[in-house]
Structures are given as C-alpha cells and as structure tokens.
Amino acid sequence: MTTSSTRRTVLVTGGASGLGAALVAAFSARGDRVLATDLADEAPAGLPAEAEYLRLDVTSDEDWANALAWVEEHWEGLDLLVNNAGVAAGGRIDVLDMDDWRWITEINLFGVVRGCRTFTPLFKRQGSGHIVNTASAAGLIHPPAMGSYNATKAAVVALSETLHHELRPYGVRVSVVCPSFFRTNLASSLRGSDPEVEKSAVRLINGSRLGAEDIAARVVRAIDRGTHLIIPDAQARAAFWGKRLARPLYDRAMRAVAGRMLRHVGDREDA
C-alpha cells in the first residue's frame, strides 16, 4: 500500500480545470511529481509550479502515444494514471441525438479505454502501477433522462472492475471514483439536444455544498489506502446503498424524479 511519505509519478488527464485541477493540486501538495494534461497547447494558469504540463486529447491515439513517450523519457516509468477527463450530456432517449451519444462515448468511455490500453504494457513491465478511472455516482445509480451519461459512466465502472481483477496478478491496482454532484466546471461542458434536462443538471451541480477540492482530497486519501470503489461523498454512498439494500424505495424515488421531470417539461411545452 502506498503511504503518504512515498513520492509518486502521476499523470492526470483533464488536469486543467475542475476535479482534474484539484487532483493535480492535491497530488503536488502531497509531494508527488505530476504531469497534468488537457486540450490547451499551453499550461493553464494556476497550475502548481512544480507540476509539468502536456497537451493530451484523450480521443487521440497519437496524443496518448506522445504521453507515454514523455513519461518514459522523463520519468522512466509511471506510478499512477488518473483517467479523469470527461464531459456531460443529459437528455431523454427520444430527444438526445446520435451525434451527442457518439461525442460523450468517445470521450468518457473510449478516452478511458485508450489511457488504460496505452499504459498497461508499461505497468506490466514494471510489475507495479495504479490506474484510477473517474466515473460518477451515475455509473452506479441511473436516474431518468441521463441515459448517455449514465451509460458511459456505468461502462467505466464495469471496465474498472474488470481490470481490477485482470491486472492484479501483474501487481497493478485499479480504482474507480464515483462522486455525486459537486461544484465544478462540468456544467460548462454540457452539450446536447435536450436543454430542459441540462438546466436541471446545472442546478444540481452548482447547488452542491461540496467543491472539487473537497472531492479531490478524499480521493487522494482513498488512493493511498488502495481502495477500489471510491465513493467520496455521503450523498453518493446513500444512493448506492439505497439501491442495493432498499430497491423498492430506490425505484419509487426514480419514478418520482421521472414524474417531476414530466410535469416540468410538460409545463414548458404547453407554455
């Protein structure tokens, strides 16, 4: 198990803002050597002075190959890969179009797959390493009108559990992070053809009492403990255990959400 006194090499995708930036700051404050990656060509303002920066589009095989080459040249290995980059899109199944489905799947799912595929051979050669995939509470519970987001995050949870067992014989650990809504810039990335649903998501994100720094601190502590399923906030834990232990109550709550959405959207459509 990694202890707080061990200095690691860490690559974080989506590290320029939101949870990614908070994780970069938390790892850097811990004393880790951090490579933050994101879409911008230049390092973002506010990046810790000791952190490195590299442009990485998680949908690009070439960019992933460049990231691997950077790690091998500068660090000769990697301790921790954090597949954090992600976007959001809410929408009802008959409203959200296929372009939106392809967009979110390419980033949220295949971006994680590419990261795992790129660095797993290195981790196997090392006989060590830790993959951390950022999913969401939406990967564990599945509210209505969030089909595309739920599906990609559930897939990340499934992939992470698979790799948790598949890579264990090689000395490689895998964790998956599943927070509920917290204050972040994820709301600004919302894209889709169902604006009414997206307005509700923005209200939930902006109304949370937890910020990205709160979630990042809890995630780093859970990584240090070697936790596989990281559910860093009480709201997500309550929903997760409610679904597992009180399924009728959970189903009733989901039906209530769908009913409120129907009334809200119906009122807007009638106006």
ChimeraX attribute file (.defattr): number of C-alpha atoms within 10 A of each C-alpha:
attribute: neighborCount
match mode: 1-to-1
recipient: residues
	/A:1	10
	/A:2	11
	/A:3	11
	/A:4	14
	/A:5	9
	/A:6	11
	/A:7	15
	/A:8	19
	/A:9	19
	/A:10	23
	/A:11	27
	/A:12	24
	/A:13	28
	/A:14	26
	/A:15	30
	/A:16	24
	/A:17	20
	/A:18	20
	/A:19	25
	/A:20	27
	/A:21	26
	/A:22	22
	/A:23	29
	/A:24	31
	/A:25	25
	/A:26	21
	/A:27	23
	/A:28	21
	/A:29	12
	/A:30	15
	/A:31	16
	/A:32	21
	/A:33	21
	/A:34	24
	/A:35	22
	/A:36	28
	/A:37	29
	/A:38	23
	/A:39	16
	/A:40	13
	/A:41	11
	/A:42	11
	/A:43	18
	/A:44	16
	/A:45	8
	/A:46	10
	/A:47	19
	/A:48	18
	/A:49	8
	/A:50	14
	/A:51	17
	/A:52	15
	/A:53	22
	/A:54	21
	/A:55	19
	/A:56	24
	/A:57	19
	/A:58	28
	/A:59	19
	/A:60	15
	/A:61	15
	/A:62	12
	/A:63	15
	/A:64	21
	/A:65	15
	/A:66	15
	/A:67	21
	/A:68	19
	/A:69	14
	/A:70	15
	/A:71	17
	/A:72	13
	/A:73	10
	/A:74	8
	/A:75	12
	/A:76	12
	/A:77	21
	/A:78	21
	/A:79	19
	/A:80	23
	/A:81	23
	/A:82	26
	/A:83	26
	/A:84	26
	/A:85	28
	/A:86	24
	/A:87	19
	/A:88	23
	/A:89	27
	/A:90	27
	/A:91	24
	/A:92	16
	/A:93	14
	/A:94	8
	/A:95	13
	/A:96	21
	/A:97	14
	/A:98	12
	/A:99	11
	/A:100	18
	/A:101	18
	/A:102	11
	/A:103	17
	/A:104	23
	/A:105	20
	/A:106	19
	/A:107	21
	/A:108	26
	/A:109	24
	/A:110	18
	/A:111	23
	/A:112	27
	/A:113	19
	/A:114	19
	/A:115	23
	/A:116	21
	/A:117	11
	/A:118	16
	/A:119	21
	/A:120	20
	/A:121	11
	/A:122	17
	/A:123	24
	/A:124	16
	/A:125	11
	/A:126	15
	/A:127	14
	/A:128	19
	/A:129	24
	/A:130	22
	/A:131	28
	/A:132	24
	/A:133	26
	/A:134	26
	/A:135	30
	/A:136	24
	/A:137	25
	/A:138	24
	/A:139	22
	/A:140	25
	/A:141	21
	/A:142	17
	/A:143	15
	/A:144	19
	/A:145	22
	/A:146	20
	/A:147	18
	/A:148	23
	/A:149	26
	/A:150	24
	/A:151	20
	/A:152	25
	/A:153	26
	/A:154	22
	/A:155	19
	/A:156	25
	/A:157	26
	/A:158	15
	/A:159	18
	/A:160	27
	/A:161	16
	/A:162	12
	/A:163	18
	/A:164	19
	/A:165	13
	/A:166	13
	/A:167	20
	/A:168	14
	/A:169	11
	/A:170	16
	/A:171	13
	/A:172	22
	/A:173	25
	/A:174	27
	/A:175	24
	/A:176	27
	/A:177	26
	/A:178	27
	/A:179	23
	/A:180	24
	/A:181	25
	/A:182	22
	/A:183	21
	/A:184	20
	/A:185	16
	/A:186	20
	/A:187	19
	/A:188	10
	/A:189	11
	/A:190	17
	/A:191	18
	/A:192	21
	/A:193	17
	/A:194	18
	/A:195	16
	/A:196	15
	/A:197	20
	/A:198	21
	/A:199	13
	/A:200	12
	/A:201	20
	/A:202	18
	/A:203	12
	/A:204	15
	/A:205	19
	/A:206	17
	/A:207	12
	/A:208	13
	/A:209	10
	/A:210	16
	/A:211	17
	/A:212	19
	/A:213	20
	/A:214	17
	/A:215	21
	/A:216	22
	/A:217	16
	/A:218	16
	/A:219	26
	/A:220	17
	/A:221	16
	/A:222	18
	/A:223	24
	/A:224	13
	/A:225	13
	/A:226	17
	/A:227	17
	/A:228	18
	/A:229	17
	/A:230	25
	/A:231	24
	/A:232	21
	/A:233	19
	/A:234	11
	/A:235	13
	/A:236	20
	/A:237	18
	/A:238	12
	/A:239	18
	/A:240	20
	/A:241	14
	/A:242	16
	/A:243	17
	/A:244	13
	/A:245	11
	/A:246	12
	/A:247	12
	/A:248	12
	/A:249	12
	/A:250	18
	/A:251	14
	/A:252	11
	/A:253	13
	/A:254	16
	/A:255	14
	/A:256	13
	/A:257	14
	/A:258	15
	/A:259	13
	/A:260	12
	/A:261	17
	/A:262	12
	/A:263	11
	/A:264	13
	/A:265	14
	/A:266	11
	/A:267	10
	/A:268	10
	/A:269	8
	/A:270	6
	/A:271	6
